[in-house]
Amino acid sequence: MAALQGSWHRGALVLLFTLLGKLRGAGTEQIRYSIPEELEKGSFVGDIATDLGLEPRELAERGVRVVSRGRTQLFALNPRSGSLITAGRIDREELCAQSARCLVNINILVEDKLNLYPVEVEIMDINDNPPRFFREELEVKIVENAAPSSRFPLMGVYDPDVGMNSLQGCKLSGDSHFSVDMQSEAEGPKYPELVLERALDREGEAVHHLVLTAMDGGEPARSGVARIQVTVLDVNDNAPVFTQPIYRLSVPENLPVGTTVLSVNATDRDEGVHAEVIYSFVKITEKISQIFSLNVLTGAISISANLDYEDSNFYELDVEAQDRPGLRDRAKVLITILDVNDNVPEVVVTSGSRTIAENAPAGTVIALFQVHDRDAGLNGLVMCSISQSLPFELETSVDNYYRLVTNTVLDREQVSLYNITVTATDKGMPPLSTETLISLNVADINDNPPVFPQMSYAIYVPENNPRGASIYSVTAHDPDSEENAQIGYSLAEDTFQGAPLSSYVSINSDTGVLYALRSFDYEQFRNLQMRVTARDSGDPPLSSNVSLSLFVLDQNDNVPEILYPAIPTDGSTGVELTPRSAEPGYLVTKVVAVDRDSGQNAWLSYRLLKASEPGLFAVGLHTGEVRTARALLDRDALKQSLVVAVQDHGQPPLSATVTLTVAVADSIPAVLADLGSIKTPADPDASDLTLYLVVAVAAVSCVFLAFVIVLLALRMRRWHKSRLLQTAGGGLASVPASHFVGVDGVRAFLQTYSHEVSLTADSRTSHIIFPQPNYADTLISQEGCEKSQPLLIQEDSGFCKEEDSLVQQAPPNTDWRFSQAQRPGTSGSQNGDETGTWPNNQFDTEMLQAMILASASEAADGSSTLGGGAGTMGLSARYGPQFTLQHVPDYRQNVYIPGSNATLTNAAGKRDAKAPAGGNGNKKKSGKKEKK
């Protein structure tokens, strides 16, 4: 209902203000309106269309709009009704504050004619704000003896409204002792004053509660309320008084620093600042001020330093209490300190020795000391003790003195230093104790001889040791100390094999290192016994002995010694007889050898090192027995030479050799005639077998080399300009043409050389026969003869004596041709060219090369017939009996040896003159030459 009435009144005011504005603005150019504040958005302000003389529809057509002056748009146009309305809620206090009038100026713009019409809108105040105090609660303190009519300012009060709606007055309620007075002012906040109407009595009423109300003159009226508390202050008319004049207390001395021991209290009947009491010490010494401290506000007495019963056991303190105006009172505090067990016993060594001889008798005094405890009563009663495991004990004396004595004889070798801990314990609760360390050194006496770790020592030294080398080291230990433990070493005097022991070994007297003074020989002696003495430097000196056994270890330093067969002293060799009918495994002889070394160094093994007939004999590996490995044949030579090696198994192994001569015969008389010609070779390595092999290789090489030279000479002459050679040589242009032989257009690359040698196996005096060639192409080299000289056994050989017969090298003989009867063939065929040239058939050529190589192999085997009878070279077996050596040219002389000064000869007379006369083969060839 009240809301409806408020709305009706507000509408009436709007109509009234609008009518007044029209009347005021009639006849003027400026349009004025008046509206109350706090209107809702869209509220009517004025009929702007009528005031402008326009119809409402013309506002939009002519572009009429509101133009404000740089502030928030407060008004707007309603295009339907043509009226001016509010654009939002308007607060007059926000726009104009405390101004008496609040005017808002705007402009109305008609855009079609660009005309401006000023409009002034006055915002009228309404009572929308109650009075407000700056503080809602306030405390005012007034002394109880304040005079009546005294004024006390209160907090300010204000009302943002103006006119009758502003603050009109205040009233006070709740107490008759006070009233309120407020001076009127035109604008701004107002400050009321509290007026004391009659005297206050704090004892009757100490606090007064008042309510102050501020009211405005609006309709309806609004008001604000504030609460005021008046406190009546007391007057200082009472002095502080302690609760008791003397305070007594007892405290233990071990209280921690900062502990409060007592709090004194003084009361003052006054209140406020008159009842505030301050405490302080009066007339105390500096020492007490350092031990005790007093809180000036609370009166608490606390400890600021450690209490010590032993320093002082009683303290008297004077404490004063004073209020703020200066009234005071005094009291005494008596503090007694109680003793606690806080001091450990003290041990003071008065006298004593730090060293004692190990042979000191029992009961010897070591130290004298005193114990003391600063505490009193049981806390100061002290007892001393030491460990029961030590060879010492304590004896009490006068005035808390104790003596430390030995209770047995000491032994420095067991314990050289004693750390004796003396424990002093009081009888307080809890008991306190202290430990004092007394160090005692036990002086050494020479009561222990040197001791070796072992009862005896075994030394193993390899023989052939260097002189002066260290072979062993012995060390003795003496448990004594200093000079009593200084040990010197020496060897006991003795002789060994007639010589003093000191000539074999020596010992370093300081270190105990043994040195060998000579090189030991296991074959001379194998062990050596000696005794080493260790003696200390004490007084008197003590010594001990130890035995040393020196064993010499064998080294492989002896060559096996052959006992059988013994080497004769006259230069001849022993001969073993073996019948030709001996079966395989027949025991021919036995090589017996010994080695002076021992062990593996004396373990001997036998092996056949060299034999003139390989595979005929075998030697037992461990027995040294020489047995036949196969049955003897008729072609086996009568004299067989064997070289047997005997080797031990040392590191490195050593060996010896013996040469055995075995005569193959059924009976002794049959071989006696040949034994006289057997001689021991000057050089054991130059056996017949080696000689045969060397001669055979040299002869075959010469033959093959001569054959290659002849073929090359023929081919180079006949097909030098042949197109076939040029075509075939395109791929081997870098290889010399002398390396090739062409047969019927086939080129073969010669990389091997064949040799031929003529030997006689049945001669007891071995020699080499060099046959003469059938043609004049002969190579005679003085250097070759000199190199062949060691191979000749007979001294009357005249092969190399004709040194003056060397001539210049002649070109190869081009007349090497066979007659029709001399051509080789499978059946002596006479077909072919009558010119007698070298066969150009590839098959015949290959067969001829094979025959030459086969002849060389037969010569190397030592056959006396060379495979097919004398002078056939084994060729008649394949080509028939008519084909002999006389049908084949001797190409072995067509040889050129690089680096030799020999030349090829082409003189038949010289060839005949130089032919040796010793060999049958030479004679046959000479005859063939004469026939040709």
C-alpha positions, 0 to 999 in steps of 0.5 A: 500500500505504501509502495502504491502511494509512493508511485502515485506521489512520484507521478504527480510530482513528474506532472507538476515539474513538467507543467512548471517547465513549460510555463517557465520556458514559454516565450523563450528559445530554451526548453526547460524540464524538471524531473525527480531523481531515481526515475526508472529508465524510459520515464517521461521527461517532456513533450519535445515534439510539441515544444518544437512544433513538430508532429511525432512522426516528423521526428524520424523523418527530419532526423531529430536526435539528442546531442549531449555535451561529452557525458554519459547519455542520460536522455533519449527520444521516443519516436512514437510519442515524440517525448523526451525520456530518461535513458537510465537511472539518474542519481542526483548525488552522483551528478551534482553532489551537495549543490542546491540545484542540479541542472543537466543541459542537452541539445536537440538537433534537427538534421534536415535544417541543421538547427540546434535547440537547447534543453535544460533538465533540472534534477530534483532531490528526493529523500533517498539517503538516511544520515550516516555517522563516520563510525558506528561505535565510539569509546570516550574516556573521561576521568572521574573528576571531570567538571560538569559542562565539559564537552567531548567531541564525537564522530561526524555525521552527514546526509548527501541529500539537500534541503529538508531531506538533509540532516536536521538534528541529533538526540541522545538516549540512555543516561542522564549524566550526558547530553548532545549538542550539534552546531548547525552548518549550511553544508557538509558533515556535522560534528555533535558534542557530548556534554557532561551534565553532572559529575561522574563517580567511577566507583558508582558506575565505571562505564556508561552506554549511550545511543546517539540518533541523527534525523533528516527532514524528509517525508518520510524522515530517515535516521542514523544510529551510533553507539557511544561507550563512556569509560570513567577513568580512575585517579591514582590514590593507592600504592602497590603492595606485595603479597608477602614481605619475604620470599624463601625458596631452595633450588638445585644447582643444576637448573638450566639457564632461563628457568624461572625460580620465583614470581613476586606479585604486588597489587594496586587498588587503582585501575588503568595506568595507576594499577600498572606495576614495574618491578626491579632489583634494589642494591644487588652486586654485579655477580648476582645481577649476572646470575639472576634476572627480573622481568620488570612487568611480571616480576618473574625471577629467572636464572641467567647463568649456571648456578654452582653450589661450590661457588655460593650456596645462598643468595639474598635479593631485594625487589621493589614494585612501583606504579606509573605515578611513582608509588612503590613497595619492597620485599626480600627474596632468599634463595638457597642453592642445593648441591647436586652430583655435578662434579666428576672426581679428579685424579692428579698424578703426583709422581711416577715412572713412565718406563719399567724394566721387564725384569722388575720384581712384583710390588714395584711402585709405578705411580702415586696419585690423589683423587678429589671431588668438589661435591659434598657428602656422598657426592664427594666420596670417591673410590678408585679402580683399575682393570683386573686383567692388568698385572697391576693393583692399587694400594690406598694411602693417606688423604685420598692418595693411591699407589699403582704397583705391579703384582707380577713380573712383566714380559716386554715380548708379550706386551711392550706398552701398557695403557692403564686406565684408572677409574675414579667413581663417586657415590652420588646419585647418579654416580659420576666417574672419570678415567685417567690414562697412565702409559707405561713402557716396558724396557727390553732386556736381552732375554730372547735369542734369534729364532729361525722360522724353520728348523732346516732349509732346503736350497735348490740351485741349478748347476752352472750358476753364475758366480756371485749370484744370490741363491737364497736368503734366511731370516731370523726373528728376535722378539727383543728390541733395538740392539737386542734385536739386531741380528748378524749372520755367519756360516759355521766353519767347515770343509767340503771336498778338501776345500773350506766351505767359505770358498763355495758360499758366503752370507751377508752378515746383515741381510742373511742373503747367501751368495754362490762363490763358484759355479756348481757342477751337478756331476761333481757334487749334488748337495752341500750341507752347511750351518748358519748362525744368527747372533744378536747384539745384546749384552750378553749376545744370544745366538741360534743355529739352523742347518741348510741343505743345498741341492744342485739341480742338473742342467743339460750341459753334457753331450751324450757319450758313445761307448760303443762302437768306440772310435779307434785312435789310429784313424780307422773305423770299425767294421760290422759284418752282415751276411747277405742272407740276413733277413729283415730285423737282423741285429747288425750291431748296437750303439751304446751311449751314456749321458753324465746328466740325470733325469730327462737330460740323460734320457737318450734316443737314437736315430739314423741320421745318414745312410749310403743305402737308404731304407736298408737299415733301421735304428731302435729309438730307445735301444740303439740297435742297428737292424736290417730293414729289408733283405740284402740284394746282390746289387747292394754295395759291399760297404755300407756307411751309417751315421747314427745320432744320439740325442738327449731330451734336455732343453735344449737337446744335445746330441752326438753322432757315430759313423758305422761301416757295415761290410756285407759278406757271407764270410770273413775271408771274402771280405778281408781283401776289400777291407784293406781299401776301406778308409775313414773319410776325412769328413764324416759328412762327405759320404758316398751317397751325397757324392753320388747325388751331387754328381748325378744332379750336375750331370743331368743339368748339363745334359738338359741345358745342352739340349735346350741350347741346341733346340733354341739355336736351330729354331732361331735360325730356321724360323726367325722370320716365320710368320707363325712365330710372330703370330704366336709370339704376340701374347708373350712378347715380354718373354725372351725368345730363348725361353721357347722351343718350337716343334712343328709350330708348337711353342713350349716354355722351358722352366726346368733343366735336366742333368745327366751323370755317369757313375760307377757303383762297384768301385771302392774309390769313387770318382766322376767320369766326364765323357767327351762330346762327339762334336766340337762344341765343348765347354771346358771351364777352369772354374767348374773344374775347381769346384769339382775338385773336392768331389774327386778322390783320386789325386791323379785325375788329369781333367783339370790340368789342361788349363791352357787349352781354353779357347774362345766360344765358337758359334753352335754347330749347324751340321747336327744331322742324323743319317737315315739309319741313325734316326730314332724310330719305333722300328728303325724306319728309314723314312724321312728327309735325307738331309738328316735334320732333327726330327720334326715329328712331335711324337718322335721329339717327345719320345727322344726327350723322354729317353734322355730323362730316363737315362738321367734317372738311371744314372742317378740310381747308380746302375752300372749298365745304365738300364740297357747295357753299356753305351745304350743309355737305356734306348735300345730297350725301346727303339731296338738293339741297333739304336745305341749311344753312338747314334745320338749326338752328345749334347751335354757339351753344348752348354753355356754356364753363365758367369763362367769363362769357358767357351765352346770349341769346334776343333776335332783335334783338340777334342781328341787330344783332351779326352781322358783315358780312364773311362770306358765310356770315353773310349767308346765315344772316341771310337764313334767319333773317329768313324764319323 
